[in-house]
Amino acid sequence: MSWRTVAAKDFKDSMRSKTIWIIILILTVGTTISLFLFRSAENEESLAIALNFLTQFTTIIVPLIALISSYLSISGEVESGSMKLLLGNPITRGEIILGKFLGRSLTVVSGIFSSFLIGFILSVWFHGGFYLYEWASFFLLTSFLALSFTGLGVGISSIARSNNRSMILAITSYLGLVFFWNSLANSVHYLLFGEWSSEPHPDWFNFLLELNPASAYDFLVSAFLESINPIFASENFLSNSSLAFVLLIWIIIPLLVGYLQFRRKDL
């Protein structure tokens, strides 16, 4: 047995989850609505407006899909006892975590691909063009966001001692990163200086804001959309390559921490 076997099994198992497919359906509906609302002008710039609107939706939904797909990937099997059976095969704990991450990632990315494929077809109708490059680029950026939160979910699942703790950590991470990160950064500013931050923000504050994978994704999409429609010009503290590195770090660090904890865990 290898990580490939674990990934294939996890992909098949997670594809059976009704919850994940309901959320993916919501993503598809959101994609359709975005394209429909901004269909008036049949050109590339109107598509950029639609994708910008859709980004506000994907920033919320994609992390949710990724975490739901992955937060029980390790802890669920530990609690059920099936992890002992899995470790009875010639496979290391590191290979199990890698296989779990790849299997769950493939599930989430497949769902995103299905939604965006429908979006691509609809954009030909609504926006009068064959915008393969635009949709492929948007898909890759959104998949990068999904991988970051899937890595976080698998890492959480590797650390947690039970399904309940894993769920609590996943919910806390989701709310903190997607909804309350700016408020947390503002709280740090208040603790340090006795007042809330106001524009123009200091460099360290902007740096802290952009360490959030959801924010990094937003800025990368804005940079991409700017190449299509200049109205989406954005000023970010980190370079685009640094923002991409932030997303990569949110994959690597949780998986590494999760592995180190899982390696020492007594099953």
Secondary structure, DSSP 8 states (H G I E B T S, - for coil): --HHHHHHHHHHHHTT-HHHHHHHHHHHHHHHHHHHHT-SS-SHHHHHHHHHHHHHHHHHHHHHHHHHHHTTTTHHHHHHTHHHHHHTSS--HHHHHHHHHHHHHHHHHHHHHHHHHHHHHHHHHHHSS--HHHHHHHHHHHHHHHHHHHHHHHHHHHH-SSHHHHHHHHHHHHHHHHTSHHHHHHHHHHHHHSS---SS--HHHHHHHTTSHHHHHHHHHHHHHHTT-GGG----SS-HHHHHHHHHHHHHHHHHHHHHHHHH---
